[in-house]
Amino acid sequence: MSDLNQQRMEVEPLHVRASQLDIAAKYAIYALVTLIAALRDVNGSLCDSAWAVNRTAQSGAAEVPDMKEFFQFAWADRQYVMRKRQWP
């Protein structure tokens, strides 16, 4: 095994690096979930505004699809994200 500088790594630094990456991954995934949750809020707001405009339209058919369901899986619950070990 070697590091990013192509230097051979001993067992102890390799174990420490793996632990550091495991800890950093939790925070990176939490940042990603927070970003997706913000996109969910923006998408919901845009859909609500589009539906409000669409209600005033004369046609009976919906002209704007309801896209709120796209990001419903993303809830920025910090404890849940930090506790989860594996993400699909």
VOROVEX-380042 format. One record per residue: z, x, y of N, C-alpha, C, CB in turn. Coordinates in steps of 0.02 Angstrom, whole numbers, plus 50000, padded with zeros to 5 digits. Atoms other than C-alpha are relative to their C-alpha. Glycine has a CB too. Example, Ala and Ser with C-alpha at 12.3 -4.5 7.8 and 13.67 -1.06 7.14 Angstrom:
<recs>
<rec n_w="50000" n_u="50045" n_v="49941" ca_w="50390" ca_u="50615" ca_v="49775" c_w="50000" c_u="50045" c_v="50060" cb_w="50062" cb_u="49950" cb_v="50001"/>
<rec n_w="49997" n_u="49958" n_v="49941" ca_w="50357" ca_u="50684" ca_v="49947" c_w="50037" c_u="49961" c_v="50055" cb_w="49929" cb_u="50020" cb_v="50023"/>
</recs>
This chain:
<recs>
<rec n_w="50000" n_u="50042" n_v="49941" ca_w="50000" ca_u="50000" ca_v="50000" c_w="50000" c_u="50045" c_v="50062" cb_w="50061" cb_u="49952" cb_v="50000"/>
<rec n_w="50002" n_u="49962" n_v="49938" ca_w="49963" ca_u="50059" ca_v="50175" c_w="50009" c_u="49952" c_v="50059" cb_w="49933" cb_u="50039" cb_v="50006"/>
<rec n_w="49991" n_u="50040" n_v="49940" ca_w="50001" ca_u="50000" ca_v="50350" c_w="49935" c_u="49995" c_v="50039" cb_w="50056" cb_u="50030" cb_v="50045"/>
<rec n_w="50060" n_u="50009" n_v="49961" ca_w="49878" ca_u="49959" ca_v="50489" c_w="49968" c_u="50066" c_v="50022" cb_w="50015" cb_u="49959" cb_v="50061"/>
<rec n_w="50026" n_u="49934" n_v="49982" ca_w="49859" ca_u="50145" ca_v="50529" c_w="49977" c_u="50038" c_v="49938" cb_w="50053" cb_u="50041" cb_v="50036"/>
<rec n_w="50021" n_u="49971" n_v="50064" ca_w="49810" ca_u="50178" ca_v="50347" c_w="50047" c_u="50055" c_v="49976" cb_w="49930" cb_u="50028" cb_v="50007"/>
<rec n_w="49948" n_u="49955" n_v="50024" ca_w="49973" ca_u="50273" ca_v="50318" c_w="50034" c_u="49967" c_v="49940" cb_w="50051" cb_u="50017" cb_v="50056"/>
<rec n_w="49966" n_u="50028" n_v="50059" ca_w="50054" ca_u="50252" ca_v="50149" c_w="50070" c_u="49977" c_v="50018" cb_w="50003" cb_u="50052" cb_v="49943"/>
<rec n_w="49934" n_u="50028" n_v="49985" ca_w="50210" ca_u="50144" ca_v="50155" c_w="50044" c_u="50008" c_v="49939" cb_w="49995" cb_u="49926" cb_v="50021"/>
<rec n_w="49951" n_u="49996" n_v="50053" ca_w="50365" ca_u="50174" ca_v="50054" c_w="50025" c_u="49929" c_v="49985" cb_w="50059" cb_u="50047" cb_v="50020"/>
<rec n_w="49977" n_u="50066" n_v="50022" ca_w="50454" ca_u="50030" ca_v="49966" c_w="50044" c_u="49967" c_v="50053" cb_w="50038" cb_u="50007" cb_v="49935"/>
<rec n_w="49954" n_u="50030" n_v="49952" ca_w="50591" ca_u="50004" ca_v="50096" c_w="49964" c_u="49973" c_v="50062" cb_w="50051" cb_u="50051" cb_v="50021"/>
<rec n_w="50035" n_u="50029" n_v="49942" ca_w="50477" ca_u="49987" ca_v="50250" c_w="49954" c_u="49942" c_v="49981" cb_w="49959" cb_u="50055" cb_v="50035"/>
<rec n_w="50043" n_u="50055" n_v="50024" ca_w="50360" ca_u="49877" ca_v="50148" c_w="50040" c_u="49936" c_v="49992" cb_w="49967" cb_u="50020" cb_v="49934"/>
<rec n_w="49956" n_u="50058" n_v="50008" ca_w="50504" ca_u="49760" ca_v="50105" c_w="50022" c_u="49973" c_v="50068" cb_w="50061" cb_u="50019" cb_v="49957"/>
<rec n_w="49979" n_u="50021" n_v="49933" ca_w="50563" ca_u="49756" ca_v="50286" c_w="49942" c_u="49965" c_v="50035" cb_w="50024" cb_u="50061" cb_v="50042"/>
<rec n_w="50058" n_u="50030" n_v="49967" ca_w="50387" ca_u="49719" ca_v="50348" c_w="49986" c_u="49930" c_v="49972" cb_w="49938" cb_u="50045" cb_v="49991"/>
<rec n_w="50011" n_u="50066" n_v="50030" ca_w="50368" ca_u="49574" ca_v="50225" c_w="50052" c_u="49950" c_v="50026" cb_w="50004" cb_u="50005" cb_v="49922"/>
<rec n_w="49948" n_u="50044" n_v="49972" ca_w="50534" ca_u="49501" ca_v="50286" c_w="49985" c_u="49982" c_v="50072" cb_w="50069" cb_u="50033" cb_v="49995"/>
<rec n_w="50017" n_u="50013" n_v="49930" ca_w="50480" ca_u="49518" ca_v="50467" c_w="49943" c_u="49950" c_v="50005" cb_w="49981" cb_u="50065" cb_v="50036"/>
<rec n_w="50057" n_u="50046" n_v="49998" ca_w="50316" ca_u="49429" ca_v="50432" c_w="50021" c_u="49930" c_v="49979" cb_w="49945" cb_u="50025" cb_v="49954"/>
<rec n_w="49975" n_u="50066" n_v="50020" ca_w="50407" ca_u="49286" ca_v="50344" c_w="50036" c_u="49966" c_v="50058" cb_w="50046" cb_u="50006" cb_v="49940"/>
<rec n_w="49963" n_u="50028" n_v="49944" ca_w="50520" ca_u="49261" ca_v="50494" c_w="49951" c_u="49983" c_v="50057" cb_w="50054" cb_u="50049" cb_v="50025"/>
<rec n_w="50048" n_u="50012" n_v="49946" ca_w="50377" ca_u="49276" ca_v="50620" c_w="49955" c_u="49941" c_v="49985" cb_w="49958" cb_u="50062" cb_v="50013"/>
<rec n_w="50044" n_u="50055" n_v="50019" ca_w="50271" ca_u="49152" ca_v="50523" c_w="50031" c_u="49932" c_v="50017" cb_w="49984" cb_u="50003" cb_v="49925"/>
<rec n_w="49967" n_u="50063" n_v="49983" ca_w="50400" ca_u="49014" ca_v="50549" c_w="49990" c_u="49983" c_v="50074" cb_w="50075" cb_u="50005" cb_v="49984"/>
<rec n_w="50006" n_u="50011" n_v="49928" ca_w="50392" ca_u="49035" ca_v="50738" c_w="49927" c_u="49987" c_v="50019" cb_w="50027" cb_u="50059" cb_v="50039"/>
<rec n_w="50071" n_u="50011" n_v="49986" ca_w="50201" ca_u="49045" ca_v="50738" c_w="49980" c_u="49929" c_v="49979" cb_w="49957" cb_u="50052" cb_v="49963"/>
<rec n_w="50016" n_u="50067" n_v="50023" ca_w="50188" ca_u="48884" ca_v="50637" c_w="50033" c_u="49948" c_v="50046" cb_w="50023" cb_u="49989" cb_v="49927"/>
<rec n_w="49967" n_u="50047" n_v="49954" ca_w="50314" ca_u="48798" ca_v="50752" c_w="49960" c_u="49996" c_v="50066" cb_w="50072" cb_u="50022" cb_v="50015"/>
<rec n_w="50041" n_u="50001" n_v="49940" ca_w="50208" ca_u="48849" ca_v="50902" c_w="49936" c_u="49960" c_v="49989" cb_w="49982" cb_u="50071" cb_v="50023"/>
<rec n_w="50060" n_u="50037" n_v="50017" ca_w="50054" ca_u="48779" ca_v="50816" c_w="50014" c_u="49925" c_v="49995" cb_w="49970" cb_u="50025" cb_v="49935"/>
<rec n_w="49982" n_u="50071" n_v="50005" ca_w="50141" ca_u="48614" ca_v="50774" c_w="50015" c_u="49972" c_v="50069" cb_w="50062" cb_u="49991" cb_v="49954"/>
<rec n_w="49987" n_u="50023" n_v="49931" ca_w="50201" ca_u="48601" ca_v="50955" c_w="49935" c_u="49989" c_v="50037" cb_w="50044" cb_u="50052" cb_v="50037"/>
<rec n_w="50064" n_u="50009" n_v="49968" ca_w="50023" ca_u="48625" ca_v="51015" c_w="49965" c_u="49937" c_v="49974" cb_w="49956" cb_u="50062" cb_v="49987"/>
<rec n_w="50031" n_u="50059" n_v="50029" ca_w="49958" ca_u="48492" ca_v="50895" c_w="50035" c_u="49936" c_v="50025" cb_w="50001" cb_u="50003" cb_v="49923"/>
<rec n_w="49963" n_u="50058" n_v="49974" ca_w="50096" ca_u="48373" ca_v="50952" c_w="49981" c_u="49985" c_v="50072" cb_w="50076" cb_u="50013" cb_v="49995"/>
<rec n_w="50023" n_u="50011" n_v="49931" ca_w="50042" ca_u="48399" ca_v="51133" c_w="49931" c_u="49969" c_v="50000" cb_w="50000" cb_u="50067" cb_v="50039"/>
<rec n_w="50066" n_u="50030" n_v="50006" ca_w="49863" ca_u="48361" ca_v="51083" c_w="50005" c_u="49927" c_v="49979" cb_w="49957" cb_u="50040" cb_v="49950"/>
<rec n_w="49990" n_u="50069" n_v="50021" ca_w="49926" ca_u="48204" ca_v="50997" c_w="50019" c_u="49956" c_v="50060" cb_w="50056" cb_u="49996" cb_v="49946"/>
<rec n_w="49980" n_u="50038" n_v="49941" ca_w="50008" ca_u="48147" ca_v="51159" c_w="49942" c_u="49989" c_v="50048" cb_w="50058" cb_u="50035" cb_v="50036"/>
<rec n_w="50058" n_u="50006" n_v="49955" ca_w="49852" ca_u="48182" ca_v="51263" c_w="49950" c_u="49951" c_v="49970" cb_w="49967" cb_u="50069" cb_v="50011"/>
<rec n_w="50048" n_u="50045" n_v="50033" ca_w="49741" ca_u="48095" ca_v="51135" c_w="50024" c_u="49928" c_v="50004" cb_w="49991" cb_u="50022" cb_v="49927"/>
<rec n_w="49973" n_u="50067" n_v="49995" ca_w="49856" ca_u="47944" ca_v="51133" c_w="49993" c_u="49971" c_v="50070" cb_w="50073" cb_u="49999" cb_v="49980"/>
<rec n_w="50006" n_u="50023" n_v="49931" ca_w="49857" ca_u="47933" ca_v="51322" c_w="49927" c_u="49983" c_v="50017" cb_w="50026" cb_u="50053" cb_v="50048"/>
<rec n_w="50071" n_u="50013" n_v="49987" ca_w="49667" ca_u="47946" ca_v="51330" c_w="49976" c_u="49937" c_v="49965" cb_w="49957" cb_u="50059" cb_v="49979"/>
<rec n_w="50019" n_u="50061" n_v="50037" ca_w="49647" ca_u="47812" ca_v="51197" c_w="50028" c_u="49938" c_v="50034" cb_w="50026" cb_u="50004" cb_v="49927"/>
<rec n_w="49971" n_u="50058" n_v="49965" ca_w="49766" ca_u="47695" ca_v="51289" c_w="49960" c_u="49984" c_v="50064" cb_w="50074" cb_u="50014" cb_v="50017"/>
<rec n_w="50038" n_u="50011" n_v="49939" ca_w="49670" ca_u="47720" ca_v="51451" c_w="49930" c_u="49972" c_v="49985" cb_w="49993" cb_u="50066" cb_v="50039"/>
<rec n_w="50067" n_u="50024" n_v="50019" ca_w="49502" ca_u="47694" ca_v="51365" c_w="50003" c_u="49927" c_v="49977" cb_w="49970" cb_u="50044" cb_v="49945"/>
<rec n_w="49993" n_u="50069" n_v="50023" ca_w="49564" ca_u="47535" ca_v="51281" c_w="50015" c_u="49953" c_v="50059" cb_w="50056" cb_u="49994" cb_v="49948"/>
<rec n_w="49987" n_u="50041" n_v="49941" ca_w="49629" ca_u="47470" ca_v="51449" c_w="49935" c_u="49986" c_v="50038" cb_w="50051" cb_u="50034" cb_v="50046"/>
<rec n_w="50064" n_u="50010" n_v="49967" ca_w="49457" ca_u="47495" ca_v="51525" c_w="49955" c_u="49956" c_v="49957" cb_w="49965" cb_u="50068" cb_v="50014"/>
<rec n_w="50042" n_u="50037" n_v="50046" ca_w="49373" ca_u="47424" ca_v="51370" c_w="50017" c_u="49926" c_v="49999" cb_w="50006" cb_u="50029" cb_v="49929"/>
<rec n_w="49980" n_u="50070" n_v="49999" ca_w="49473" ca_u="47262" ca_v="51383" c_w="49967" c_u="49962" c_v="50056" cb_w="50076" cb_u="49994" cb_v="50006"/>
<rec n_w="50032" n_u="50033" n_v="49943" ca_w="49393" ca_u="47226" ca_v="51549" c_w="49924" c_u="49993" c_v="49990" cb_w="50014" cb_u="50038" cb_v="50064"/>
<rec n_w="50072" n_u="50004" n_v="50013" ca_w="49218" ca_u="47248" ca_v="51475" c_w="49983" c_u="49931" c_v="49973" cb_w="49978" cb_u="50055" cb_v="49950"/>
<rec n_w="50022" n_u="50067" n_v="50019" ca_w="49117" ca_u="47092" ca_v="51439" c_w="49984" c_u="49993" c_v="49926" cb_w="49940" cb_u="49981" cb_v="50040"/>
<rec n_w="50019" n_u="50004" n_v="50071" ca_w="49065" ca_u="47135" ca_v="51261" c_w="50062" c_u="49990" c_v="49957" cb_w="49962" cb_u="50063" cb_v="49977"/>
<rec n_w="49944" n_u="50014" n_v="50044" ca_w="49175" ca_u="47078" ca_v="51117" c_w="50016" c_u="50058" c_v="49953" cb_w="49987" cb_u="49939" cb_v="49960"/>
<rec n_w="49990" n_u="49945" n_v="50046" ca_w="49153" ca_u="47237" ca_v="51014" c_w="50035" c_u="50059" c_v="50035" cb_w="49932" cb_u="50024" cb_v="49971"/>
<rec n_w="49966" n_u="49941" n_v="49973" ca_w="49260" ca_u="47392" ca_v="51036" c_w="49950" c_u="50055" c_v="50013" cb_w="50056" cb_u="50025" cb_v="49952"/>
<rec n_w="50046" n_u="49946" n_v="49982" ca_w="49163" ca_u="47527" ca_v="51127" c_w="50032" c_u="50068" c_v="49992" cb_w="49977" cb_u="49991" cb_v="50072"/>
<rec n_w="49964" n_u="49936" n_v="50007" ca_w="49296" ca_u="47661" ca_v="51107" c_w="50040" c_u="49997" c_v="49935" cb_w="50047" cb_u="50013" cb_v="50061"/>
<rec n_w="49961" n_u="50001" n_v="50062" ca_w="49364" ca_u="47705" ca_v="50935" c_w="50073" c_u="50019" c_v="50013" cb_w="49970" cb_u="50048" cb_v="49948"/>
<rec n_w="49929" n_u="49985" n_v="49994" ca_w="49552" ca_u="47712" ca_v="50914" c_w="50013" c_u="50063" c_v="49959" cb_w="50045" cb_u="49940" cb_v="49975"/>
<rec n_w="49994" n_u="49935" n_v="50033" ca_w="49586" ca_u="47895" ca_v="50875" c_w="50072" c_u="50025" c_v="49997" cb_w="49958" cb_u="50051" cb_v="50035"/>
<rec n_w="49930" n_u="49979" n_v="50000" ca_w="49776" ca_u="47897" ca_v="50883" c_w="50023" c_u="50026" c_v="49932" cb_w="50044" cb_u="49943" cb_v="50022"/>
<rec n_w="49978" n_u="49981" n_v="50067" ca_w="49790" ca_u="47919" ca_v="50695" c_w="49984" c_u="50072" c_v="49982" cb_w="49969" cb_u="49954" cb_v="49950"/>
<rec n_w="50021" n_u="49933" n_v="50018" ca_w="49710" ca_u="48091" ca_v="50696" c_w="50057" c_u="50050" c_v="49998" cb_w="49948" cb_u="50024" cb_v="50048"/>
<rec n_w="49946" n_u="49951" n_v="49995" ca_w="49868" ca_u="48184" ca_v="50745" c_w="50068" c_u="49970" c_v="49985" cb_w="50000" cb_u="50029" cb_v="50069"/>
<rec n_w="49936" n_u="50031" n_v="50013" ca_w="50005" ca_u="48067" ca_v="50683" c_w="50044" c_u="50041" c_v="49953" cb_w="49989" cb_u="49931" cb_v="49971"/>
<rec n_w="49961" n_u="49959" n_v="50046" ca_w="50059" ca_u="48195" ca_v="50553" c_w="50042" c_u="50053" c_v="50036" cb_w="49954" cb_u="50034" cb_v="49951"/>
<rec n_w="49967" n_u="49944" n_v="49964" ca_w="50118" ca_u="48317" ca_v="50687" c_w="50059" c_u="49975" c_v="50040" cb_w="49949" cb_u="50035" cb_v="50046"/>
<rec n_w="49938" n_u="50014" n_v="49963" ca_w="50297" ca_u="48291" ca_v="50739" c_w="50036" c_u="50066" c_v="50010" cb_w="50046" cb_u="49948" cb_v="49962"/>
<rec n_w="49971" n_u="49935" n_v="49983" ca_w="50374" ca_u="48439" ca_v="50827" c_w="50075" c_u="50000" c_v="49988" cb_w="49985" cb_u="50018" cb_v="50073"/>
<rec n_w="49929" n_u="49996" n_v="50020" ca_w="50539" ca_u="48435" ca_v="50733" c_w="50015" c_u="50072" c_v="49981" cb_w="50016" cb_u="49950" cb_v="49941"/>
<rec n_w="49989" n_u="49928" n_v="50010" ca_w="50599" ca_u="48614" ca_v="50748" c_w="50037" c_u="50016" c_v="49935" cb_w="50039" cb_u="50028" cb_v="50059"/>
<rec n_w="49961" n_u="49987" n_v="50061" ca_w="50726" ca_u="48605" ca_v="50606" c_w="49956" c_u="49992" c_v="49938" cb_w="50060" cb_u="49953" cb_v="49996"/>
<rec n_w="50043" n_u="50011" n_v="50058" ca_w="50597" ca_u="48534" ca_v="50485" c_w="49950" c_u="50056" c_v="49993" cb_w="49964" cb_u="49933" cb_v="50007"/>
<rec n_w="50051" n_u="49947" n_v="50002" ca_w="50465" ca_u="48664" ca_v="50531" c_w="50031" c_u="50066" c_v="49978" cb_w="49967" cb_u="50008" cb_v="50069"/>
<rec n_w="49969" n_u="49936" n_v="50018" ca_w="50586" ca_u="48810" ca_v="50517" c_w="50026" c_u="50000" c_v="49928" cb_w="50058" cb_u="50014" cb_v="50048"/>
<rec n_w="49972" n_u="50004" n_v="50067" ca_w="50656" ca_u="48748" ca_v="50352" c_w="49945" c_u="49999" c_v="49946" cb_w="50043" cb_u="49937" cb_v="49993"/>
<rec n_w="50054" n_u="50006" n_v="50049" ca_w="50488" ca_u="48716" ca_v="50266" c_w="49975" c_u="50068" c_v="49979" cb_w="49942" cb_u="49958" cb_v="50029"/>
<rec n_w="50018" n_u="49934" n_v="50026" ca_w="50439" ca_u="48860" ca_v="50154" c_w="49924" c_u="50009" c_v="49992" cb_w="50033" cb_u="50012" cb_v="49934"/>
<rec n_w="50071" n_u="49992" n_v="50013" ca_w="50257" ca_u="48825" ca_v="50114" c_w="49961" c_u="49944" c_v="50034" cb_w="49986" cb_u="50000" cb_v="49924"/>
<rec n_w="50043" n_u="50048" n_v="49966" ca_w="50121" ca_u="48739" ca_v="50214" c_w="49934" c_u="49998" c_v="49964" cb_w="49989" cb_u="50020" cb_v="50076"/>
<rec n_w="50065" n_u="50004" n_v="50036" ca_w="49961" ca_u="48675" ca_v="50137" c_w="49945" c_u="50036" c_v="50036" cb_w="49979" cb_u="49928" cb_v="49991"/>
</recs>
